[in-house]
């Protein structure tokens, strides 16, 4: 069955985890295997609905998965209200991505966001207008963060909606960030610190790297991965697969193959870390249906395969930051060095239902 068919619905999954392996001496207990799956932009309402239903199904028998949503503030500003926003170095009322459509569309997003937040998923920031801010000053980033805060706190006033349409949390509750285009620079980090953000997810580091805290802000970085079955490499993000596999061209005849490559690559990433130093997995996706939506199916299949397995925590960046904040420096050093009892490389088997 191809990836596009029912997004892997009906796949049965079995995972075998053999006994603990070396090293002979260990300094700390083995850490959990964190898997963080996050989404950027978060525009399409149908995708909000799809992920809400998917998460509810995954968690119907227990808390197996929680996502992080890096929401663009433009999605909470209706087209007719776009003049309330002005990005740094931009004309008023302009965004490089779509605004929120009709006011009713904004209200629908608010409803989904509130429901997911109540269910334990994280709402984080992807700024507002989706501009490349690599060369912005700290003051310009603070301007953009201020606009994002207003998009959260003034969603009803901005869009002519009743006071009943509001987010159930304030902008101060949003403490995670990923920069559009992963365009991070010195100005960004000064602004993140000044604004009280806990983490940034805009950079890249090796797959085996544990997070670092730099000037009080955790760096949760995407990973470079070798695409399974090919000589190409890419980042652990769907758009980067789209570029690496097809140069961002939709190729219907190859879509199932591309999706299967993504799934196999993510499973390789998981197995390497699970049996290695247990560095957290960082996977980034968008709401847009790149390559006909097969990447959506690949991510769902990956989540069904690994989330809920022993010692695995498929959780939000917020919860990963909670875990990291509690670690003693010597414990984190031991994790980085793999100084704990290792697990064997897991054998993950996926079989179709008859």
N, C-alpha and C positions, 0 to 999 in steps of 0.2 A: 504494500500500500504506500503511495506517495505521501510526502509531507503535507500537501495541500488538502488531502482528503480527511476531513473532520479534525484537522489539527491534532492528529495522533489520538483522538478519542477512541477508547476501546483497547489501547495498548496495555498489556499486563507487564508488570515489571518485577523482576526478581534480582536481588543483590546478595552476593556472598562475601562475607568479611571474615577471612581466616584469622588465626590467633595473632597476638602481638609479636612483632619482630624486634630486632636490635634497635638502639645500641645497648651494649652490655651494661653500662652505667648511665643513669639518668639523673638530671638535676631537679626536674619538675615533672608534674603529671602532664600527660598529653593534653593539649588544648582542643577545644571543639574545632570542627571544620566549619568556618563561617562561609556562607555563600550569599552575596548581596546582589540582587537584581534590581536595577533602577531604570526609570524611564524619563526621557527628556521631552520638552515641549508640551506634550499632553494636550493636544488640540482636539482630536476627533472624538466626538461624543460616543460614537459606536464603540470605540476602543475603550473608553471609560467603562461602558457597560460590560464589554467582554471581559476585561480584567477583574471587574467587581465580581462577576459570576464565576470566573475561574478561581479566584482566591477563595470565595465562599465554598466552592466545591472541594478545593484542596483542604480546607480547614474544617470540613463538616464533622470529622471524627477526631479533631485535635488541632492544635496550632502548628501547622506544618510550614507555612510560608507567609512572610510579610514583605511588601515591596516598599521602595522609596520612589516617590514621584517628584521629579524636578520640574515644577510647574513654571511656565512662562507667564509673567503678569499680563501680557497682551491678551491671553486667552480669557482673562477676567474683565476685559474692557470691550464693550460692544462696539461694532463698527461705527455706529452713530455717535459714540462717546469718545472717539479716538483722540480728540483735541485735548483731553485731560492729561495726555502723556507727551513728554518731550525727552527723548534720550540724549545723552551727552553728544555734542557735536552734530546733532540731527535737527531737522526742522520739526516743529510741533505737529503731532498727529501722524507721525510716520513710524512704521515698524518694518523690519526686514522679513517678518513672518506675518501671517494673517492676524488681525484682531479677532475678537470673540464672536463675530457674527451678530445675530439678533440678541436682544436683551434676554429673551427666553432661553437662548442657547447658553448664555452665561449662567442663568439660574439653574439650568440642568447640570452644568459642570459643578456648581456649588453644591448641589444635592449629592452628586457622586463623591466629591471630595470629602464632604462631611461624613458620609457613610463609611468611607474607607478609613478616614482618620479615627472614627469611633471603633473600628474593627482592629486598630493597632498598626495600620500602615502609616508611613511617614510622608508628610508633605514638605518638600524642600524647595529651594529657589533655583530657577534657571534665568534670573534677571527678568527683563520685561520685553525689550524690543528685539532680542536675538542679534545683537551687534557684536562685531569683533572688537573687544576692548583690550587687546593685548598691550596697546600703547596708552591706555587711559591712565590718568593720574588717580591717586587715592580719592581726591575730591570728586572726580567724575564718577568713580565707582560708587561713592557714597550717595551721589545724586541718583544713580540708577537703583541702588538699594532703597532709597527713600521712595522712589516711584513704585517699586515692588511692594513695599509696605503699605502704601496707599491703595494699591490694587487689591490687597488682601483686606484691609480694614475699612475701605470705603466702597466695597463692591455694590452695595445697594444705591448709595448716593451717586456714584459714577454712572450708573446704568438706568436710573429712573425706576428702580425696583422698590418694592415695599420693604420696610425694615425687617420683615420676616425672612427675607432672602439675605442671609449673612453666613459667613463662615463661623464655625463654632470655636475657632481659635484665632488669636490675634497674630499679627506679623512678628511680634516678639517671640512667638513659639517656634518660628522657622529659623533653624540654626545650622542648616546644611546648604551647600552651594555647589553647583557645577556650572562652569562658564560656557556660554555658547561657543561652538567651534573649538572647545578646550583651549580657548585663547586666554591664558593666564599671564600676568606680568607683575612686576613689583608693586604697582599701584593697587592691584587687586588684593594682595596679601596684607598690605597696610590697612585697606578698608575692611577686609574681613575681620581682622583683629579689633579694629576700632568699633565695628558693629556688633561684636560679640558672637560671631559664628564659631561653631565647634569644629567644623571640618570643611575641607574643600575636596572635590572629586574631579579636578580638572587636569590632572597630570598623568604621566605614564611612568611605570617602574617595572622591573622584572617580575615575572609571575611568582617567584619564590620570595619576594620582598614583603616583609611585615610593614604595617603602616608606621610612619614617623610623625611626631608632633614637632612642628616648626613654629617657633614664636607663638606658642599657645594654640595652634590650629592643627588638627590632625590632617594628614594627607592620605586620602583614600584613592589610590591611583589605578587606572586601567592597566591592562597587561598586554604586551606583545605576544602573539600566539602564532604558531605554525599551523596553517590550515591543513587539516587531516586529508591525506591523499593527494597533496599537491606540494609544490616547492615554494608556494607563496606564503607570505606572512601578513598579519594584520593585527589590529587592536581588538580587544574583547568588547566590541560594540557593533551593532547591526549595520550602521551606515558604512563602517570601514570594511566589513565583509562585502557589502554591496559594491564598493569601489574596487576592492581587490579581486573579486570574482568576475565582475562584468563591466568594470569602469562606469558603474552607475547606470547601466543600460538594462532595461527590463528584457529578459530573455526567457519567454515562456517554456521553450523546449528544454531549458536547463534548470528550471526553478527547483524541481524536486531534488536534483543533484546538489544544488547550492545549499538547500536547507539541510540535507543529510550531512553535507560537509560541516556545516555549522554545528549541528548536534554532536557529531563525532569529535569535533575540535573542543567543544565545551566539556565533553566527557573526558577527553584526554587531560584537559586543564584540571578537572576535578580529581582524577585519579592520581595525577602527579603530586598535587598538593596534599591529598588525603594520606598518601604513603610517605610524603616528604616532611617538610617543616610546618605544615598546616597553615601556611599563609592564607589569609582570606581571599576568596575569589571575588572579582569585581566584574560584573557584566552590565553593560549599558545598552539599552534599546530605545527606540523612538515609537511614537504612536503611528507614524506613517507606515503604510503597508509596502515597504520596499520589496522588490522582487515578488510581487503578487501576494504578499502576506506569508510566504513560507518561513521567514525568520520568526514570525509570531509563533507558528507551529513548532519550530525547533526549540524555542525557549520554553514553551509549555511542556514539550516532551522531556526536556532537560529537568525542569522543575519536578515533574512527576517521577522522574528516575531517582533523583538524589534527595529531595526534600522529605524529611521524615525518617531518613536512615539513621542508624546509631551514630551518635557523636556529631551529627550535622545540624547546623542551625542556618536555615534560610531566613534571613531577617533583614531589617532595615539598617541603613548606615547609622541612624540614631542609636540603635541598640548595639551596634558594633562599637560606636564611640563610648557607650556606657561601659562595655567590657574593657576596652583599652584604657579608660581612665582609672580602672581599679587595679591594673597590673603594676606590680613592683618593677623597677627598672631591671633588676637581675632576672626576673621571670621573663620579661620581654626579650632580654638578651639570650636566654636559654631557648626560647621559641625560635628566634632568628637563626640560631645555630643548630636547631634540631636536637637539642639535648633533652630528650624525653623518650619514653618507650614508643617506638614507631609502630604503625599499623602496616599490614601487608597491603600491597596495591589491590584495590577492590576489583572484583570481576563483576561487572554490571551486565546483566542480560535483559534484553527487551524482546518480548514475543507477542505476536498478535493473538487476540482471542480467536478461537475457532469460529 
